[in-house]
């Protein structure tokens, strides 16, 4: 994969990480449907970092399989979290919070 794609993915991951660590005020803004930008940015950052690792790894190696596994896990993190929480804000409350 071209270096520019890998660099772009790493910049996206770095932006997401810096935004989350700094506690930027826009992270609590809700997207249409109720999903906070912070949750979407976390999923994008995780997927971008895993995508960069997958792009840098050599085909048909153990490292490639592991990086593809981490990419799959990063992509399904948000839908699984939403399903477990029962809401887009990922607030584990009531019976779900006690579990």
N, CA, C and O atoms as CSV, one atom per row, in Angstrom:
chain,resi,resn,atom,element,x,y,z
A,1,UNK,N,N,0.854,-1.171,0.000
A,1,UNK,CA,C,0.000,0.000,0.000
A,1,UNK,C,C,0.902,1.236,0.000
A,1,UNK,O,O,1.962,1.224,0.626
A,2,UNK,N,N,0.498,2.288,-0.685
A,2,UNK,CA,C,1.341,3.486,-0.745
A,2,UNK,C,C,1.580,4.097,0.636
A,2,UNK,O,O,0.735,4.046,1.530
A,3,UNK,N,N,2.767,4.674,0.763
A,3,UNK,CA,C,3.137,5.286,2.040
A,3,UNK,C,C,2.182,6.402,2.434
A,3,UNK,O,O,1.931,6.611,3.621
A,4,UNK,N,N,1.650,7.118,1.455
A,4,UNK,CA,C,0.759,8.232,1.796
A,4,UNK,C,C,-0.503,7.741,2.496
A,4,UNK,O,O,-1.026,8.423,3.377
A,5,UNK,N,N,-0.994,6.575,2.116
A,5,UNK,CA,C,-2.179,6.015,2.773
A,5,UNK,C,C,-1.848,5.643,4.214
A,5,UNK,O,O,-2.629,5.917,5.125
A,6,UNK,N,N,-0.702,5.026,4.416
A,6,UNK,CA,C,-0.286,4.641,5.774
A,6,UNK,C,C,-0.087,5.884,6.635
A,6,UNK,O,O,-0.507,5.912,7.792
A,7,UNK,N,N,0.547,6.905,6.081
A,7,UNK,CA,C,0.764,8.148,6.828
A,7,UNK,C,C,-0.566,8.799,7.168
A,7,UNK,O,O,-0.743,9.294,8.281
A,8,UNK,N,N,-1.504,8.808,6.225
A,8,UNK,CA,C,-2.826,9.375,6.477
A,8,UNK,C,C,-3.552,8.612,7.582
A,8,UNK,O,O,-4.168,9.227,8.452
A,9,UNK,N,N,-3.486,7.283,7.558
A,9,UNK,CA,C,-4.117,6.481,8.606
A,9,UNK,C,C,-3.498,6.763,9.971
A,9,UNK,O,O,-4.216,6.854,10.967
A,10,UNK,N,N,-2.179,6.901,10.026
A,10,UNK,CA,C,-1.522,7.193,11.300
A,10,UNK,C,C,-1.846,8.598,11.792
A,10,UNK,O,O,-1.953,8.813,12.999
A,11,UNK,N,N,-2.003,9.554,10.886
A,11,UNK,CA,C,-2.397,10.904,11.284
A,11,UNK,C,C,-3.819,10.915,11.840
A,11,UNK,O,O,-4.103,11.619,12.809
A,12,UNK,N,N,-4.698,10.148,11.235
A,12,UNK,CA,C,-6.071,10.040,11.745
A,12,UNK,C,C,-6.068,9.426,13.138
A,12,UNK,O,O,-6.766,9.905,14.032
A,13,UNK,N,N,-5.286,8.371,13.322
A,13,UNK,CA,C,-5.200,7.727,14.639
A,13,UNK,C,C,-4.613,8.676,15.672
A,13,UNK,O,O,-5.078,8.711,16.811
A,14,UNK,N,N,-3.595,9.449,15.291
A,14,UNK,CA,C,-2.984,10.410,16.215
A,14,UNK,C,C,-3.963,11.525,16.581
A,14,UNK,O,O,-4.033,11.933,17.740
A,15,UNK,N,N,-4.719,12.021,15.595
A,15,UNK,CA,C,-5.725,13.048,15.870
A,15,UNK,C,C,-6.774,12.535,16.849
A,15,UNK,O,O,-7.155,13.238,17.784
A,16,UNK,N,N,-7.236,11.313,16.631
A,16,UNK,CA,C,-8.232,10.727,17.527
A,16,UNK,C,C,-7.677,10.583,18.937
A,16,UNK,O,O,-8.351,10.914,19.913
A,17,UNK,N,N,-6.463,10.093,19.041
A,17,UNK,CA,C,-5.849,9.910,20.353
A,17,UNK,C,C,-5.656,11.241,21.076
A,17,UNK,O,O,-5.990,11.363,22.255
A,18,UNK,N,N,-5.122,12.229,20.378
A,18,UNK,CA,C,-4.909,13.537,21.000
A,18,UNK,C,C,-6.218,14.199,21.403
A,18,UNK,O,O,-6.289,14.850,22.445
A,19,UNK,N,N,-7.246,14.041,20.594
A,19,UNK,CA,C,-8.553,14.602,20.939
A,19,UNK,C,C,-9.112,13.951,22.194
A,19,UNK,O,O,-9.650,14.631,23.068
A,20,UNK,N,N,-8.985,12.640,22.279
A,20,UNK,CA,C,-9.527,11.920,23.434
A,20,UNK,C,C,-8.726,12.208,24.701
A,20,UNK,O,O,-9.303,12.373,25.775
A,21,UNK,N,N,-7.404,12.269,24.582
A,21,UNK,CA,C,-6.563,12.522,25.755
A,21,UNK,C,C,-6.763,13.943,26.273
A,21,UNK,O,O,-6.778,14.174,27.482
A,22,UNK,N,N,-6.917,14.892,25.351
A,22,UNK,CA,C,-7.073,16.291,25.776
A,22,UNK,C,C,-8.477,16.578,26.303
A,22,UNK,O,O,-8.688,17.600,26.957
A,23,UNK,N,N,-9.433,15.704,26.032
A,23,UNK,CA,C,-10.796,15.917,26.503
A,23,UNK,C,C,-11.470,17.062,25.779
A,23,UNK,O,O,-12.148,17.878,26.403
A,24,UNK,N,N,-11.295,17.133,24.483
A,24,UNK,CA,C,-11.853,18.216,23.676
A,24,UNK,C,C,-13.364,18.320,23.880
A,24,UNK,O,O,-14.052,17.312,24.038
A,25,UNK,N,N,-13.860,19.543,23.875
A,25,UNK,CA,C,-15.276,19.773,24.163
A,25,UNK,C,C,-16.196,19.231,23.077
A,25,UNK,O,O,-17.340,18.878,23.362
A,26,UNK,N,N,-15.723,19.159,21.846
A,26,UNK,CA,C,-16.577,18.695,20.751
A,26,UNK,C,C,-16.842,17.188,20.812
A,26,UNK,O,O,-17.689,16.691,20.071
A,27,UNK,N,N,-16.148,16.459,21.666
A,27,UNK,CA,C,-16.340,15.007,21.743
A,27,UNK,C,C,-17.728,14.625,22.239
A,27,UNK,O,O,-18.214,13.535,21.936
A,28,UNK,N,N,-18.371,15.510,22.999
A,28,UNK,CA,C,-19.704,15.214,23.532
A,28,UNK,C,C,-20.823,15.618,22.592
A,28,UNK,O,O,-21.989,15.327,22.859
A,29,UNK,N,N,-20.488,16.286,21.493
A,29,UNK,CA,C,-21.496,16.672,20.513
A,29,UNK,C,C,-22.069,15.422,19.867
A,29,UNK,O,O,-21.336,14.504,19.498
A,30,UNK,N,N,-23.382,15.399,19.736
A,30,UNK,CA,C,-24.028,14.207,19.177
A,30,UNK,C,C,-24.197,14.328,17.675
A,30,UNK,O,O,-24.575,15.379,17.156
A,31,UNK,N,N,-23.915,13.246,16.996
A,31,UNK,CA,C,-24.166,13.132,15.562
A,31,UNK,C,C,-25.647,12.840,15.363
A,31,UNK,O,O,-26.326,12.460,16.317
A,32,UNK,N,N,-26.168,13.008,14.146
A,32,UNK,CA,C,-27.561,12.618,13.907
A,32,UNK,C,C,-27.777,11.152,14.290
A,32,UNK,O,O,-27.037,10.272,13.850
A,33,UNK,N,N,-28.777,10.905,15.097
A,33,UNK,CA,C,-29.048,9.558,15.584
A,33,UNK,C,C,-28.669,9.392,17.042
A,33,UNK,O,O,-29.098,8.434,17.686
A,34,UNK,N,N,-27.860,10.321,17.581
A,34,UNK,CA,C,-27.528,10.283,18.996
A,34,UNK,C,C,-26.147,9.773,19.357
A,34,UNK,O,O,-25.792,9.758,20.535
A,35,UNK,N,N,-25.361,9.357,18.381
A,35,UNK,CA,C,-24.018,8.856,18.666
A,35,UNK,C,C,-23.077,10.028,18.939
A,35,UNK,O,O,-22.936,10.904,18.086
A,36,UNK,N,N,-22.427,10.068,20.111
A,36,UNK,CA,C,-21.479,11.144,20.386
A,36,UNK,C,C,-20.263,11.062,19.459
A,36,UNK,O,O,-19.816,9.973,19.097
A,37,UNK,N,N,-19.744,12.216,19.087
A,37,UNK,CA,C,-18.576,12.261,18.208
A,37,UNK,C,C,-17.402,11.516,18.835
A,37,UNK,O,O,-16.624,10.887,18.118
A,38,UNK,N,N,-17.261,11.572,20.140
A,38,UNK,CA,C,-16.163,10.880,20.819
A,38,UNK,C,C,-16.180,9.379,20.589
A,38,UNK,O,O,-15.129,8.767,20.400
A,39,UNK,N,N,-17.365,8.779,20.602
A,39,UNK,CA,C,-17.474,7.342,20.345
A,39,UNK,C,C,-17.115,7.014,18.906
A,39,UNK,O,O,-16.420,6.034,18.639
A,40,UNK,N,N,-17.591,7.838,17.979
A,40,UNK,CA,C,-17.273,7.614,16.568
A,40,UNK,C,C,-15.783,7.830,16.317
A,40,UNK,O,O,-15.161,7.079,15.566
A,41,UNK,N,N,-15.214,8.857,16.945
A,41,UNK,CA,C,-13.792,9.145,16.762
A,41,UNK,C,C,-12.925,8.028,17.346
A,41,UNK,O,O,-11.872,7.710,16.792
A,42,UNK,N,N,-13.348,7.444,18.432
A,42,UNK,CA,C,-12.617,6.311,19.004
A,42,UNK,C,C,-12.608,5.135,18.038
A,42,UNK,O,O,-11.564,4.523,17.813
A,43,UNK,N,N,-13.752,4.820,17.472
A,43,UNK,CA,C,-13.831,3.713,16.508
A,43,UNK,C,C,-12.990,3.997,15.273
A,43,UNK,O,O,-12.316,3.104,14.761
A,44,UNK,N,N,-13.025,5.227,14.796
A,44,UNK,CA,C,-12.235,5.597,13.620
A,44,UNK,C,C,-10.747,5.525,13.933
A,44,UNK,O,O,-9.966,5.031,13.120
A,45,UNK,N,N,-10.349,6.012,15.105
A,45,UNK,CA,C,-8.937,5.973,15.491
A,45,UNK,C,C,-8.408,4.558,15.642
A,45,UNK,O,O,-7.309,4.248,15.183
A,46,UNK,N,N,-9.192,3.697,16.287
A,46,UNK,CA,C,-8.786,2.299,16.432
A,46,UNK,C,C,-8.664,1.617,15.072
A,46,UNK,O,O,-7.710,0.881,14.819
A,47,UNK,N,N,-9.630,1.868,14.210
A,47,UNK,CA,C,-9.612,1.248,12.880
A,47,UNK,C,C,-8.460,1.780,12.031
A,47,UNK,O,O,-7.849,1.027,11.273
A,48,UNK,N,N,-8.163,3.071,12.153
A,48,UNK,CA,C,-7.068,3.655,11.374
A,48,UNK,C,C,-5.723,3.081,11.804
A,48,UNK,O,O,-4.888,2.761,10.957
A,49,UNK,N,N,-5.505,2.950,13.107
A,49,UNK,CA,C,-4.240,2.391,13.592
A,49,UNK,C,C,-4.090,0.928,13.166
A,49,UNK,O,O,-3.017,0.508,12.733
A,50,UNK,N,N,-5.158,0.168,13.292
A,50,UNK,CA,C,-5.108,-1.234,12.874
A,50,UNK,C,C,-4.962,-1.356,11.362
A,50,UNK,O,O,-4.288,-2.263,10.876
A,51,UNK,N,N,-5.590,-0.448,10.615
A,51,UNK,CA,C,-5.459,-0.453,9.163
A,51,UNK,C,C,-4.039,-0.140,8.717
A,51,UNK,O,O,-3.555,-0.715,7.742
A,52,UNK,N,N,-3.363,0.772,9.426
A,52,UNK,CA,C,-1.968,1.084,9.107
A,52,UNK,C,C,-1.084,-0.133,9.356
A,52,UNK,O,O,-0.187,-0.428,8.567
A,53,UNK,N,N,-1.337,-0.831,10.446
A,53,UNK,CA,C,-0.560,-2.040,10.739
A,53,UNK,C,C,-0.782,-3.104,9.669
A,53,UNK,O,O,0.159,-3.774,9.242
A,54,UNK,N,N,-2.031,-3.253,9.242
A,54,UNK,CA,C,-2.337,-4.235,8.203
A,54,UNK,C,C,-1.688,-3.842,6.876
A,54,UNK,O,O,-1.218,-4.701,6.130
A,55,UNK,N,N,-1.665,-2.554,6.590
A,55,UNK,CA,C,-1.073,-2.092,5.330
A,55,UNK,C,C,0.438,-2.264,5.311
A,55,UNK,O,O,1.023,-2.478,4.250
A,56,UNK,N,N,1.068,-2.173,6.461
A,56,UNK,CA,C,2.527,-2.295,6.533
A,56,UNK,C,C,3.010,-3.741,6.587
A,56,UNK,O,O,4.181,-4.006,6.316
A,57,UNK,N,N,2.144,-4.665,6.926
A,57,UNK,CA,C,2.579,-6.053,7.073
A,57,UNK,C,C,2.667,-6.752,5.716
A,57,UNK,O,O,1.973,-6.395,4.764
A,58,UNK,N,N,3.526,-7.740,5.658
A,58,UNK,CA,C,3.751,-8.508,4.434
A,58,UNK,C,C,2.681,-9.586,4.295
A,58,UNK,O,O,2.274,-10.205,5.279
A,59,UNK,N,N,2.234,-9.800,3.069
A,59,UNK,CA,C,1.202,-10.809,2.814
A,59,UNK,C,C,1.691,-12.210,3.193
A,59,UNK,O,O,2.876,-12.534,3.114
A,60,UNK,N,N,0.724,-13.014,3.604
A,60,UNK,CA,C,0.945,-14.428,3.947
A,60,UNK,C,C,1.969,-14.629,5.061
A,60,UNK,O,O,2.798,-15.538,4.999
A,61,UNK,N,N,1.905,-13.782,6.070
A,61,UNK,CA,C,2.758,-13.955,7.245
A,61,UNK,C,C,1.874,-13.966,8.481
A,61,UNK,O,O,0.708,-13.575,8.431
A,62,UNK,N,N,2.439,-14.415,9.579
A,62,UNK,CA,C,1.705,-14.427,10.842
A,62,UNK,C,C,1.384,-12.994,11.263
A,62,UNK,O,O,0.303,-12.726,11.788
A,63,UNK,N,N,2.311,-12.086,11.035
A,63,UNK,CA,C,2.090,-10.687,11.382
A,63,UNK,C,C,0.896,-10.121,10.612
A,63,UNK,O,O,0.117,-9.348,11.169
A,64,UNK,N,N,0.745,-10.491,9.364
A,64,UNK,CA,C,-0.387,-10.029,8.555
A,64,UNK,C,C,-1.691,-10.561,9.131
A,64,UNK,O,O,-2.676,-9.829,9.226
A,65,UNK,N,N,-1.700,-11.827,9.514
A,65,UNK,CA,C,-2.919,-12.415,10.095
A,65,UNK,C,C,-3.288,-11.730,11.397
A,65,UNK,O,O,-4.461,-11.452,11.644
A,66,UNK,N,N,-2.302,-11.457,12.227
A,66,UNK,CA,C,-2.564,-10.773,13.488
A,66,UNK,C,C,-3.046,-9.340,13.263
A,66,UNK,O,O,-3.954,-8.870,13.949
A,67,UNK,N,N,-2.441,-8.656,12.313
A,67,UNK,CA,C,-2.862,-7.280,12.050
A,67,UNK,C,C,-4.262,-7.246,11.433
A,67,UNK,O,O,-5.036,-6.336,11.728
A,68,UNK,N,N,-4.592,-8.201,10.600
A,68,UNK,CA,C,-5.950,-8.264,10.055
A,68,UNK,C,C,-6.969,-8.605,11.148
A,68,UNK,O,O,-8.096,-8.110,11.133
A,69,UNK,N,N,-6.563,-9.450,12.085
A,69,UNK,CA,C,-7.431,-9.746,13.224
A,69,UNK,C,C,-7.691,-8.510,14.076
A,69,UNK,O,O,-8.812,-8.285,14.533
A,70,UNK,N,N,-6.646,-7.710,14.286
A,70,UNK,CA,C,-6.838,-6.484,15.062
A,70,UNK,C,C,-7.690,-5.486,14.289
A,70,UNK,O,O,-8.451,-4.732,14.895
A,71,UNK,N,N,-7.579,-5.466,12.982
A,71,UNK,CA,C,-8.423,-4.579,12.167
A,71,UNK,C,C,-9.888,-4.995,12.263
A,71,UNK,O,O,-10.769,-4.147,12.404
A,72,UNK,N,N,-10.145,-6.278,12.186
A,72,UNK,CA,C,-11.520,-6.770,12.315
A,72,UNK,C,C,-12.080,-6.440,13.698
A,72,UNK,O,O,-13.224,-6.005,13.819
A,73,UNK,N,N,-11.277,-6.647,14.730
A,73,UNK,CA,C,-11.717,-6.328,16.096
A,73,UNK,C,C,-11.998,-4.838,16.251
A,73,UNK,O,O,-12.959,-4.459,16.920
A,74,UNK,N,N,-11.176,-3.992,15.642
A,74,UNK,CA,C,-11.376,-2.550,15.732
A,74,UNK,C,C,-12.649,-2.120,15.018
A,74,UNK,O,O,-13.366,-1.238,15.491
A,75,UNK,N,N,-12.927,-2.742,13.882
A,75,UNK,CA,C,-14.110,-2.368,13.106
A,75,UNK,C,C,-15.391,-2.797,13.822
A,75,UNK,O,O,-16.388,-2.076,13.778
A,76,UNK,N,N,-15.382,-3.951,14.476
A,76,UNK,CA,C,-16.604,-4.417,15.139
A,76,UNK,C,C,-16.739,-3.913,16.570
A,76,UNK,O,O,-17.745,-4.196,17.221
A,77,UNK,N,N,-15.743,-3.166,17.084
A,77,UNK,CA,C,-15.798,-2.687,18.463
A,77,UNK,C,C,-17.041,-1.841,18.721
A,77,UNK,O,O,-17.754,-2.092,19.693
A,78,UNK,N,N,-17.320,-0.850,17.881
A,78,UNK,CA,C,-18.448,0.051,18.120
A,78,UNK,C,C,-19.792,-0.666,18.016
A,78,UNK,O,O,-20.617,-0.498,18.914
A,79,UNK,N,N,-20.062,-1.453,16.980
A,79,UNK,CA,C,-21.360,-2.144,16.945
A,79,UNK,C,C,-21.568,-3.106,18.122
A,79,UNK,O,O,-22.674,-3.206,18.653
A,80,UNK,N,N,-20.528,-3.798,18.520
A,80,UNK,CA,C,-20.650,-4.712,19.663
A,80,UNK,C,C,-20.896,-3.924,20.949
A,80,UNK,O,O,-21.717,-4.324,21.774
A,81,UNK,N,N,-20.195,-2.817,21.121
A,81,UNK,CA,C,-20.390,-1.986,22.310
A,81,UNK,C,C,-21.800,-1.413,22.364
A,81,UNK,O,O,-22.416,-1.369,23.428
A,82,UNK,N,N,-22.306,-0.978,21.226
A,82,UNK,CA,C,-23.674,-0.452,21.176
A,82,UNK,C,C,-24.671,-1.553,21.522
A,82,UNK,O,O,-25.634,-1.314,22.251
A,83,UNK,N,N,-24.447,-2.746,21.007
A,83,UNK,CA,C,-25.347,-3.863,21.307
A,83,UNK,C,C,-25.307,-4.220,22.790
A,83,UNK,O,O,-26.345,-4.509,23.386
A,84,UNK,N,N,-24.120,-4.202,23.387
A,84,UNK,CA,C,-24.012,-4.539,24.808
A,84,UNK,C,C,-24.630,-3.464,25.701
A,84,UNK,O,O,-25.286,-3.778,26.694
A,85,UNK,N,N,-24.418,-2.185,25.340
A,85,UNK,CA,C,-24.950,-1.094,26.150
A,85,UNK,C,C,-26.440,-0.898,25.915
A,85,UNK,O,O,-27.166,-0.483,26.819
A,86,UNK,N,N,-26.893,-1.193,24.713
A,86,UNK,CA,C,-28.297,-0.983,24.400
A,86,UNK,C,C,-28.610,0.446,24.007
A,86,UNK,O,O,-29.781,0.798,23.868
A,87,UNK,N,N,-27.584,1.292,23.821
A,87,UNK,CA,C,-27.801,2.673,23.401
A,87,UNK,C,C,-26.555,3.188,22.695
A,87,UNK,O,O,-25.468,2.629,22.838
A,88,UNK,N,N,-26.731,4.274,21.922
A,88,UNK,CA,C,-25.617,4.818,21.147
A,88,UNK,C,C,-24.591,5.548,22.002
A,88,UNK,O,O,-23.430,5.659,21.610
A,89,UNK,N,N,-25.001,6.044,23.158
A,89,UNK,CA,C,-24.083,6.789,24.015
A,89,UNK,C,C,-23.158,5.870,24.817
A,89,UNK,O,O,-22.266,6.349,25.517
A,90,UNK,N,N,-23.363,4.577,24.721
A,90,UNK,CA,C,-22.580,3.568,25.449
A,90,UNK,C,C,-22.648,3.766,26.957
A,90,UNK,O,O,-21.661,3.574,27.667
A,91,UNK,N,N,-23.821,4.151,27.435
A,91,UNK,CA,C,-24.055,4.280,28.872
A,91,UNK,C,C,-24.582,2.946,29.382
A,91,UNK,O,O,-25.690,2.529,29.044
A,92,UNK,N,N,-23.776,2.289,30.194
A,92,UNK,CA,C,-24.173,1.016,30.772
A,92,UNK,C,C,-24.892,1.315,32.077
A,92,UNK,O,O,-24.250,1.554,33.100
A,93,UNK,N,N,-26.226,1.302,32.047
A,93,UNK,CA,C,-27.015,1.648,33.220
A,93,UNK,C,C,-28.008,0.533,33.510
A,93,UNK,O,O,-28.271,-0.326,32.669
A,94,UNK,N,N,-28.548,0.568,34.710
A,94,UNK,CA,C,-29.568,-0.402,35.084
A,94,UNK,C,C,-29.016,-1.799,35.142
A,94,UNK,O,O,-27.934,-2.022,35.686
A,95,UNK,N,N,-29.744,-2.744,34.590
A,95,UNK,CA,C,-29.341,-4.144,34.597
A,95,UNK,C,C,-28.083,-4.384,33.806
A,95,UNK,O,O,-27.283,-5.246,34.173
A,96,UNK,N,N,-27.880,-3.647,32.730
A,96,UNK,CA,C,-26.686,-3.806,31.919
A,96,UNK,C,C,-25.441,-3.287,32.659
A,96,UNK,O,O,-24.346,-3.824,32.498
A,97,UNK,N,N,-25.623,-2.256,33.457
A,97,UNK,CA,C,-24.498,-1.720,34.214
A,97,UNK,C,C,-24.077,-2.614,35.360
A,97,UNK,O,O,-22.899,-2.675,35.712
A,98,UNK,N,N,-25.056,-3.319,35.951
A,98,UNK,CA,C,-24.769,-4.216,37.062
A,98,UNK,C,C,-24.101,-5.502,36.588
A,98,UNK,O,O,-23.366,-6.137,37.344
A,99,UNK,N,N,-24.353,-5.881,35.353
A,99,UNK,CA,C,-23.772,-7.110,34.835
A,99,UNK,C,C,-22.296,-6.929,34.652
A,99,UNK,O,O,-21.609,-7.855,34.221
